Amino acid sequence: MTLAELNTLPRDQAEARFRDCCAAEPWVQGMVGNRPYTSREAMLVQSHRLWPTLTERDWLQAFEAHPKIGDVDSLREKYASTRALASGEQAGARQAPDAVLQRLKAGNDDYLARFGFIFIVCATGKSAEQMLDLLEARLPNTREQEIENAAREQARITEIRLEKLV
């Protein structure tokens, strides 16, 4: 899709496209409402402007739109609409040994139980082992630290998806 096409989409279609990048509704509305974008960079700048305005509730809404790391079947089924934008994000998990995948699953379950939301990491370019190391390193953190960490990771994921969008 070109930037010109994105700029002229009907509001509901533009909302869907942006929601595929990040499901935090205030972010989606801020992105749609700021159209038309004069450049890809202007679109990214707007995204960056919106991050500090998001509340914990908004971040949690964004996190809910992600499958658990290593849950490739869930990625395929639940997030079919984001397939093009999310392609390759969990490639490292698809090639991981079973033992690593089992530890990722157990770690994700522990993380969810501890913090109340799934582990968010920008998985692009990371092996399953690297994601597992990050997960295990973040488990001792406080919930507040993890909201901040996950929000930073969400911002990276969103930027990658925005760049793929146009």
Buried (B, 14 or more C-beta within 10 A) or exposed (E): EEBEEBBEBEEEEBBBBBBBBBBBBBBBBBBBEBBEBEEBEEBBEBBEEBBEEBEEEBBBBBBEBBBBBBBBEEBEEEBEEBEEBBEEBBBBBEEBEEEBBEBBBEBBEBBEEBBEBBBBBBBBEBBBBEBBEBBBEBBEBEEEEBBEBBBBBBBBBBBBBBEBBB
